[in-house]
């Protein structure tokens, strides 16, 4: 039983499956599996591995013993409130904004001359949302199980940004090359360099409002969703 749950070993193995499975399927064995299974078969296998890894990781974390590293300092819990506000905004904006970075949307037309919305700020907002979630929770929850879980999510998110760029730039050099030329993986770097203009209309105030609503729901519902309050005490 300890191999599957109730141990730090289970937490480490499940995180390795979740994170490693993504990288292996996305890069190391992607081409041969696509050739053998086809698009639908590959996506099905990818989804299965991701779902099993995520489910096991969540279960392992919920049953893992508490082994403190730096604990949960109060200042870090306050910091997490701010980090998560940005994370939720990035995630919602990325989820609702068309992008060449999304699977199957590599040729999405982008009007660069008129400016961009969320992608003027950062190239992969959705992944940045996950990365900030991971980094924020890692800092604010310094026990081994949470460091493994949150650190694994952060590594996957940051690595995913680089992996997506490399793969899509090879496969779609013109369309994705233009996207990369006008955006940056470092927030606000493309704007600071003058490579793109910001367009408030493309960002959409409704995305900011929606992110704020979801943030408040998660913040005050955290105790019922996760079992622990997100409010610093």
Number of C-alpha atoms within 10 A of each C-alpha: 7 13 14 17 22 17 18 22 16 23 29 19 20 28 26 17 19 23 23 17 15 19 17 12 19 16 13 11 11 14 14 11 16 15 11 10 14 13 11 10 14 19 15 13 14 16 13 12 17 19 13 14 22 18 14 21 25 17 17 27 25 15 17 20 16 15 13 14 11 12 14 16 13 12 11 17 20 15 15 25 18 11 17 22 19 18 26 26 24 26 21 19 25 24 15 11 17 15 21 21 20 16 9 9 11 18 14 15 12 15 8 16 9 11 18 21 18 23 30 24 24 23 26 31 25 22 24 27 24 23 24 25 24 25 20 23 24 25 22 22 21 20 18 21 28 23 20 23 25 23 21 22 23 25 15 21 23 17 15 19 18 12 16 17 19 13 14 18 18 12 13 14 13 12 17 22 15 15 23 18 11 22 25 21 19 12 18 16 16 23 18 11 11 9 15 24 18 18 15 12 10 16 19 14 11 10 19 15 12 14 21 17 13 14 19 12 11 17 17 13 15 15 13 10 11 11 9 10 14 17 13 13 7
